[in-house]
Amino acid sequence: MGSHDLFIEKLSREIGPVRRPWPNGKRVIAWLLTALPCGGASSLLFQRVLTDWTQPGALLAAFQLLLVFATGTLAIRNAFLLSIAGRKPLSWRWFAPPILLWLGASTLSLGQAQGQIHHPDEVNCYAFMLAVSAPMMAIAIGYLRLTRALHPLRTLATAGFGVACMALSLLSLCHPVEVHPLDFLLHLAAVMTIIGATVLLGWKWVVIR
């Protein structure tokens, strides 16, 4: 028993104070204020024209932008909540309405794009989303590393989904208001890639060992 007491005393001397994480709302705002500018800076690697919001269909495009931004913010909030035991995140039922609305709005945009000439620079949508998501992904993993996670797969996948939504939001600021079928497929492929990359790259840093 004496050796146990010595061991406990040694640990008491060596262990440092536990740093309490910020309130979740503050963490979300801090992430947005750091991640979005970094993602915007990465977008400068691409030559793109800003979205012309005077074109027909701009209102629908703006509605899609608001949907993905709000969904991304909720997803990041959920990821931060999942990383702390005892916190109750929103269920996926909260995400179903905005996702379905976005899919419906995208379908309407596809209908408006029928018969129009495809823009030659739109094939870069996939590369654009990956590039702008890279710093946002790293920052999200850094935030999650501070608390780790009891459910790392779910936490990282949720964070990756939030990052993908923010990448899509940045893309909406420099993309034609109409969406062509190839665009839509590239957007979905980029979302899946970002989620997978977030899980793979963040697993080492978020898993509790």
C-alpha positions as CSV (number, residue, x, y, z in Angstrom):
1,M,0.0,0.0,0.0
2,G,2.9,2.3,0.7
3,S,4.1,2.0,-2.9
4,H,0.6,3.0,-4.0
5,D,0.8,6.1,-1.9
6,L,4.2,7.0,-3.4
7,F,2.9,6.5,-6.9
8,I,-0.1,8.7,-6.2
9,E,2.1,11.3,-4.7
10,K,4.4,11.2,-7.7
11,L,1.4,11.6,-10.1
12,S,0.1,14.5,-8.1
13,R,3.4,16.3,-8.4
14,E,3.7,15.7,-12.2
15,I,0.2,16.1,-13.4
16,G,-0.7,19.6,-14.7
17,P,-4.0,21.4,-14.3
18,V,-6.8,20.4,-16.7
19,R,-7.7,23.2,-19.0
20,R,-11.4,23.7,-19.3
21,P,-12.7,24.0,-22.9
22,W,-14.6,27.1,-24.0
23,P,-18.4,27.1,-24.0
24,N,-19.6,25.4,-27.1
25,G,-21.1,28.5,-28.7
26,K,-17.8,30.4,-28.2
27,R,-15.9,27.4,-29.8
28,V,-18.2,27.5,-32.8
29,I,-17.8,31.2,-33.3
30,A,-14.1,31.0,-32.9
31,W,-13.9,28.2,-35.4
32,L,-15.9,30.2,-37.9
33,L,-13.8,33.3,-37.5
34,T,-10.6,31.4,-38.0
35,A,-11.6,28.6,-40.5
36,L,-13.6,30.7,-43.0
37,P,-10.8,33.3,-43.6
38,C,-8.3,30.5,-44.1
39,G,-10.6,28.7,-46.5
40,G,-11.1,32.0,-48.3
41,A,-7.4,32.5,-48.6
42,S,-7.0,29.0,-50.1
43,S,-9.6,29.9,-52.7
44,L,-7.2,32.6,-54.1
45,L,-5.3,29.7,-55.7
46,F,-8.1,29.5,-58.3
47,Q,-9.0,32.0,-60.9
48,R,-12.7,32.5,-60.5
49,V,-15.2,35.2,-61.1
50,L,-17.5,36.2,-58.2
51,T,-21.1,35.1,-58.5
52,D,-23.3,37.4,-60.4
53,W,-26.3,37.8,-58.1
54,T,-28.2,39.8,-60.7
55,Q,-28.7,36.7,-62.9
56,P,-32.0,34.8,-63.1
57,G,-32.0,32.1,-60.4
58,A,-29.8,34.1,-58.1
59,L,-32.5,34.1,-55.4
60,L,-32.6,30.3,-55.5
61,A,-28.7,30.2,-55.3
62,A,-28.8,32.5,-52.3
63,F,-31.3,30.3,-50.6
64,Q,-29.0,27.3,-51.2
65,L,-26.0,29.2,-49.8
66,L,-28.0,30.1,-46.6
67,L,-29.0,26.4,-46.2
68,V,-25.5,24.9,-46.5
69,F,-24.0,27.6,-44.2
70,A,-26.6,27.0,-41.5
71,T,-26.3,23.2,-41.9
72,G,-22.5,23.5,-41.7
73,T,-22.7,25.6,-38.5
74,L,-25.0,23.1,-36.9
75,A,-22.8,20.2,-37.9
76,I,-19.7,21.9,-36.4
77,R,-21.6,22.6,-33.2
78,N,-22.7,19.0,-33.0
79,A,-19.1,17.8,-33.5
80,F,-17.9,19.9,-30.6
81,L,-20.7,18.7,-28.4
82,L,-20.0,15.1,-29.3
83,S,-16.4,15.5,-28.3
84,I,-17.4,16.2,-24.7
85,A,-19.0,13.4,-22.7
86,G,-22.4,14.1,-21.3
87,R,-23.3,16.8,-23.8
88,K,-26.5,16.2,-25.9
89,P,-26.1,17.1,-29.6
90,L,-28.9,17.6,-32.0
91,S,-30.2,14.4,-33.6
92,W,-29.9,13.9,-37.4
93,R,-33.6,14.7,-37.7
94,W,-32.7,18.3,-37.3
95,F,-30.5,18.1,-40.4
96,A,-33.0,16.3,-42.6
97,P,-35.1,19.4,-43.5
98,P,-32.3,21.7,-44.6
99,I,-30.6,18.8,-46.6
100,L,-33.8,17.9,-48.3
101,L,-34.5,21.6,-49.1
102,W,-31.0,21.9,-50.5
103,L,-31.4,18.9,-52.7
104,G,-34.8,20.2,-53.9
105,A,-33.3,23.6,-54.7
106,S,-30.4,22.0,-56.5
107,T,-32.8,20.0,-58.6
108,L,-34.6,23.2,-59.5
109,S,-31.2,24.7,-60.5
110,L,-30.5,21.7,-62.6
111,G,-33.8,22.3,-64.4
112,Q,-32.8,25.9,-65.1
113,A,-29.4,24.8,-66.5
114,Q,-30.9,22.6,-69.2
115,G,-29.6,23.5,-72.7
116,Q,-27.1,26.0,-71.4
117,I,-23.4,26.0,-72.4
118,H,-21.2,24.4,-69.8
119,H,-18.7,26.7,-68.2
120,P,-15.2,25.3,-68.9
121,D,-13.9,26.2,-65.5
122,E,-16.6,24.4,-63.6
123,V,-14.7,21.1,-63.7
124,N,-12.5,22.6,-61.0
125,C,-15.3,22.5,-58.4
126,Y,-14.0,19.3,-56.9
127,A,-10.5,20.6,-56.6
128,F,-11.7,24.0,-55.3
129,M,-13.7,22.4,-52.5
130,L,-10.9,20.2,-51.4
131,A,-8.4,23.1,-51.4
132,V,-10.6,25.4,-49.3
133,S,-11.6,22.6,-46.9
134,A,-7.9,21.6,-46.1
135,P,-7.2,24.5,-43.6
136,M,-10.8,24.3,-42.2
137,M,-10.4,20.6,-41.7
138,A,-7.1,21.1,-39.9
139,I,-8.5,23.7,-37.6
140,A,-11.5,21.5,-36.8
141,I,-9.3,18.6,-35.9
142,G,-7.1,20.9,-33.8
143,Y,-10.2,22.0,-31.8
144,L,-11.3,18.4,-31.4
145,R,-7.8,17.4,-30.2
146,L,-8.2,19.6,-27.2
147,T,-11.0,17.4,-25.8
148,R,-10.6,14.1,-27.7
149,A,-13.8,12.1,-28.3
150,L,-15.5,9.0,-26.9
151,H,-17.1,8.4,-30.3
152,P,-14.3,9.6,-32.7
153,L,-15.9,8.2,-35.9
154,R,-19.2,10.0,-35.4
155,T,-17.5,13.1,-34.2
156,L,-15.0,13.4,-37.1
157,A,-17.7,12.5,-39.7
158,T,-19.9,15.2,-38.3
159,A,-17.0,17.7,-38.3
160,G,-16.1,16.7,-41.9
161,F,-19.7,17.2,-43.0
162,G,-19.6,20.7,-41.4
163,V,-16.4,21.5,-43.2
164,A,-17.8,20.2,-46.5
165,C,-20.8,22.5,-46.1
166,M,-18.6,25.5,-45.5
167,A,-16.5,24.6,-48.5
168,L,-19.7,24.5,-50.6
169,S,-20.7,27.9,-49.1
170,L,-17.4,29.4,-50.3
171,L,-17.9,27.8,-53.7
172,S,-21.3,29.4,-54.0
173,L,-19.7,32.8,-53.8
174,C,-17.7,32.2,-57.0
175,H,-19.9,29.9,-59.0
176,P,-22.6,30.5,-61.7
177,V,-26.1,30.6,-60.1
178,E,-27.2,27.7,-62.4
179,V,-25.9,24.2,-61.6
180,H,-25.1,21.7,-64.3
181,P,-25.4,18.0,-63.7
182,L,-21.6,17.6,-63.7
183,D,-21.3,20.3,-61.1
184,F,-23.8,18.6,-58.8
185,L,-22.0,15.3,-59.0
186,L,-18.6,17.0,-58.4
187,H,-20.1,18.8,-55.3
188,L,-21.4,15.5,-53.9
189,A,-18.1,13.7,-54.6
190,A,-16.2,16.5,-52.8
191,V,-18.5,16.3,-49.8
192,M,-17.9,12.6,-49.4
193,T,-14.2,13.0,-49.9
194,I,-13.9,15.7,-47.3
195,I,-15.8,13.7,-44.8
196,G,-13.6,10.6,-45.4
197,A,-10.4,12.7,-45.3
198,T,-11.5,14.3,-42.0
199,V,-12.0,10.9,-40.4
200,L,-8.7,9.5,-41.7
201,L,-6.6,12.5,-40.9
202,G,-8.2,13.2,-37.5
203,W,-8.4,9.7,-36.1
204,K,-4.9,9.8,-34.6
205,W,-5.5,13.1,-32.8
206,V,-9.1,12.6,-31.6
207,V,-9.2,9.0,-30.3
208,I,-8.9,8.8,-26.5
209,R,-5.9,6.6,-25.7
